């Protein structure tokens, strides 16, 4: 079989106004996430797929993120198979944090990556 390479970008290539899709679980999200990101955990993804299609219906690209890039790669592959313009963020939240990109938390203290 011939598989197309998974579309991906580095953290530096993510625009400040890009549609961020965070597929991490609730505890990871609460600890630290990108402000304004759409949170649809991978475990809820099929049930909440309509939220994703609504967010991209105007042709916006979805920048998909998890902790390190594994789960988001699976979701990105699924989205592209559905004809949605989606890219995986290489290195996920670990790379985001290391690059000093802004994060917020729903909990106490500073935002962290779980």
C-alpha positions as CSV (number, residue, x, y, z in Angstrom):
1,X,0.0,0.0,0.0
2,X,1.0,3.6,-0.6
3,X,0.2,5.9,2.2
4,X,0.4,9.7,2.0
5,X,2.6,11.3,4.6
6,X,0.7,12.7,7.6
7,X,0.4,16.5,7.3
8,X,2.2,18.1,10.2
9,X,3.6,21.4,11.3
10,X,6.0,22.6,13.9
11,X,4.9,24.7,16.9
12,X,6.5,27.7,15.3
13,X,4.3,27.3,12.2
14,X,1.0,27.4,14.1
15,X,-0.6,30.8,13.6
16,X,-1.8,32.7,16.7
17,X,-5.4,32.7,15.4
18,X,-5.3,29.0,14.2
19,X,-8.1,26.6,15.1
20,X,-6.4,24.4,17.8
21,X,-8.0,21.0,18.4
22,X,-6.8,19.5,21.7
23,X,-7.5,15.8,21.9
24,X,-6.0,15.1,25.4
25,X,-8.1,13.9,28.3
26,X,-9.8,16.2,30.8
27,X,-7.1,16.0,33.5
28,X,-4.4,16.9,30.9
29,X,-6.6,19.8,29.6
30,X,-7.2,21.2,33.2
31,X,-3.5,21.2,34.0
32,X,-2.6,23.4,31.0
33,X,-3.9,24.1,27.5
34,X,-3.9,26.7,24.7
35,X,-6.4,29.5,25.3
36,X,-9.2,29.3,22.8
37,X,-8.5,25.7,21.8
38,X,-11.4,23.3,21.0
39,X,-11.2,20.5,23.5
40,X,-12.5,17.2,22.2
41,X,-10.8,14.3,24.0
42,X,-9.8,11.4,21.7
43,X,-12.0,9.1,23.9
44,X,-15.0,11.2,23.1
45,X,-14.1,12.0,19.5
46,X,-16.6,10.0,17.6
47,X,-19.5,11.1,19.7
48,X,-18.5,14.8,19.4
49,X,-17.3,14.7,15.8
50,X,-20.1,17.2,14.9
51,X,-18.4,19.9,17.0
52,X,-15.2,19.5,15.0
53,X,-17.0,19.7,11.6
54,X,-18.9,22.8,12.8
55,X,-15.6,24.5,13.8
56,X,-14.0,23.8,10.4
57,X,-17.1,24.3,8.2
58,X,-15.8,27.6,6.9
59,X,-12.7,25.9,5.5
60,X,-10.5,26.5,8.5
61,X,-7.5,24.3,9.0
62,X,-7.5,22.3,12.3
63,X,-4.2,22.2,14.1
64,X,-4.4,19.0,16.1
65,X,-2.5,18.6,19.4
66,X,-2.1,16.1,22.2
67,X,0.7,15.7,24.8
68,X,3.5,14.5,22.5
69,X,1.9,13.9,19.0
70,X,0.8,10.3,19.0
71,X,-2.9,10.6,19.7
72,X,-3.1,13.8,17.6
73,X,-1.5,11.9,14.7
74,X,-4.3,9.3,14.8
75,X,-7.0,12.0,14.9
76,X,-5.3,14.0,12.1
77,X,-5.2,10.9,9.9
78,X,-8.9,10.3,10.5
79,X,-9.8,14.0,9.8
80,X,-7.9,14.1,6.6
81,X,-9.6,10.8,5.5
82,X,-12.9,12.7,6.1
83,X,-11.8,15.5,3.8
84,X,-11.0,18.0,6.6
85,X,-7.9,20.2,6.3
86,X,-6.1,19.1,9.4
87,X,-2.4,19.0,10.5
88,X,-0.7,17.3,13.4
89,X,1.4,19.6,15.6
90,X,4.8,17.9,15.9
91,X,5.8,17.3,19.5
92,X,2.4,18.3,20.9
93,X,2.0,20.2,24.1
94,X,5.6,19.3,25.2
95,X,6.9,21.2,22.1
96,X,4.4,24.0,22.7
97,X,5.6,24.5,26.3
98,X,9.3,24.2,25.3
99,X,8.8,26.9,22.7
100,X,7.4,29.2,25.3
101,X,4.0,29.5,23.6
102,X,1.3,30.7,26.0
103,X,-0.8,28.3,28.0
104,X,-3.6,28.7,30.6
105,X,-4.9,26.4,33.3
106,X,-8.4,25.6,34.7
107,X,-6.8,24.6,38.0
108,X,-4.6,26.3,40.6
109,X,-1.0,27.5,40.0
110,X,0.8,27.8,36.7
111,X,-0.2,25.8,33.6
112,X,1.8,22.6,33.1
113,X,1.8,19.7,30.6
114,X,0.6,16.4,32.1
